[in-house]
Amino acid sequence: MNDQTYFLANAAHELQTLLSLLCSSIQAIEAAHPEVRCYRYWPELSSDCRLMTKLLRDLTDYSMSDQLTKQRSDLCNLLRRAYLSCLPLTEGTNKTLTYTSRVSCAYMPLDSPKMMEALLNLIVNALDAVSDNGSVQIILTKSNEQFVVSIIDDGCGIAPKQLLTIFHPFTTTKPDGTGLGLPVAKRIIEGHGGHIRVSSAPNQGATFTFLLPCVFSSDKK
């Protein structure tokens, strides 16, 4: 960890501690004096605290995203777990989320919690991008000694100008976004020796594809 990353991680941690105390105080005031919810700016105060908490948590994740502890794990199993974790997000809508693996198993050195974080960022973003009748596909294949993971949505697509900076920190089009989810995912994937790319056009959906090296044979446990 370099000095800049160390400073960022520690600063985010200290600020998060102070902000947690502030949020707890707001909750205590609400519990003791429910009438404060009628105060004109109270909803914005609570909302801003939640957004700042998310920002500091994402900053911590970003600063630590290249600190990996890897062990031999099955990428197939990890993708299935990510799929099952995100499936409840489609309830109450007509959105569809599917997972297809075209390899029986995909063993490689993984920091499973960090890779799960990257997968969840990508899948949740895809689900956010589609309409209530939209679909998101998660597909795992193997090509040229690399595992290929594609997350495909049929949502609103991404403008060419946004594609240029989509993996830059603090780039977001969401009103409550921090712009750190995709940069975190990119750093985690690159920390595993892989790389990620995106293809999209307005109103034509988006496909995020990342490739990871096949370090172990995929047919042996």
N, C-alpha and C positions, 0 to 999 in steps of 0.2 A: 504494500500500500504506500503510495507516494505521499508527500507532505500535504498536497492540496486535497487529496481524497481523505486523508486522516483528519484534516481540519474540518472538511465538510461533514463527515460522519459524526464527529464530536459536537460540532455546532448544532446540527440537526437534532441530535439526541438531547442536548441541554435545552434547546428551545421547545422540544416536544414535551419535556418534563414540566416546564413552566406553563405551557399551553394547556396541558392536562389539568393542572391545578386551576387555571382560569375556567375551563369548561366545567369542572366539578363545582366551582363556586356558582356558576350560572345555573346549574341544575339544582343546587341547594336553595338558591334564591327563588327559583320557580316553585320548588316544593313547599317552601315556607310562605310564599306570597304569590299564589296563582294569578292574581290580578295583573302582575307585571307583563303577562303575555298580551295584554291589551295595549301596552305601550307601543307607540308608533314604530319605533326602530328595533324592538326586541326580536322579532323574527329574523331580521337581517343580522343582528348580533350573534344569535345562535347559529345561523347558517354560515357566517364568516368563520366562526370557531371551528365548525366541522370541516370547512374547506381548508383552513390552515393546518388542522390536524392531519388531513389527507396529504397535503403538500409536504409536510415535514416527514411523514411516514414514507412517501415516495422518494424524497431526497435521501433518506437513510438507505432505502432499497437501492437507489441509483449508485450511491457511493460505495456500497458493499457488493454490487452485482458482479464484480469480477473477482471476488474472493470466494473461490470454489473449493469444495471438498468432495472429490469424486470417488465413486465406487462402482463396481460392475453392476449394471442395472439394465432392465428391459424397457426400451423406449416404447414398445407396443403397449405394455402394461401401464406406463405413465400416461400415454395418450388416452387410453381408455378411462383412466381415473379422472383426467381433466375433462373428458367428454361427459362423464357421469356427474361431475361437480357442476357443470354448466347447464345440464339438461333442465333443472328446475327453473332456469331463467326463461324458458319457453312456455311455462305453464300460464294459462290465462290468455294466451295469444295463439295465433295460427302459425307461428314461426316453427320451422323444422331444423333440427340439428342432428347430423348423422356423422358416424365415424366408420371409416373403411380402412382396413389394414391389408395390404397385398403381400406382406411377409408374415411368416408364422411367429417370429420373435426377432428382436433387434437389440442384442446385448452390446453395450458400450460403456465406457467410464462416464458416469453422470453424477452431477450434484442434483439429486432428484428434487429436493425442495425448491432450489433455484430454477431448475428447468420447468417445474410445475408452475412457478410464478410467471415465467415467460409465456408458457402455453395459455394460462388463464388470461393474461393480458391480451393476447392475440384473439382468443376465442370470444371473450366478452366484447372487445372492440367490434368484431365482426357481427355479433348479435345486435349491438347497438346501432349498427349501420343499416340493418335491413328493416323493412316495413313489417307490420303485423302478419303479413302473408309471405314473408321472405324465408330464405333458406340459407343455412351455413353448412358446409361440408368440411370435414377433417379427413385428410387422406394421407396414408403413409405408404411409400413405395421405396424401392431400392434401385439405384442406377449408378453404374461405374464406381462401385465400392463406396457409395455414399447412401445414407438414408435420407429420403426426401419427404419432408412434411409440408403439405399444402393446406392452407385454410382459405376456403373460397366462399365468398358471399355474393348475393345478387342484389346488393343494396344500392345506395345512391352514387357510389363511386368516389373517386378522388380527383380533384382538379390537377392538371399538369404542374402548376406552380407549387401546389402543396406537396406533390410527390418529391420535389427537390429537397424539402426540409423535413420530411415526415419523421425521420429518425433523429432529428436535432432536439436536444432538451428544451422543454417549455414551448414546444410547438403543438398547439391543439386547436380544434374547432368546437370543442364542447364547452358549454358555459360553466360547468363545474369540473372541468378537466385540469390536470396539472401539467400535461405535456411531457410526462416522464415515463409513462407506461411502455411505449414503443422503444425509447432509448434504453430502458432497463432490459427489455427483452433482447434487444440487439447485443448489448454487452454480455449478457448471459450466454447467448448462442455463440458469439465469437470466442468467449472463454472456454467453450467446449470444442474449439477448432473448426467451427462452422461459419456460415455466412447466411444472411437473409436478404431477400429482395421482394419488391412489390410491383405488381402490374395492375393498372386500373385506368379507367376513363370515366368521365361524368356519366351517370345513369347506366353504367355497364358493370357495376359491381367491382370487387377487388379480390385479388389473389395474393396472399402473403405466402411465400415459399422459403423454407430454410433447409439447408443441407448440413448434415453432420457426418463425419468420417466413420466408416465401418472399421473400428479398431479390432473388434472381436468378430469371429464367425457368427452369423445370425442363426445358424441351425444347430449350435451347440450351447448347452448351458454350462 
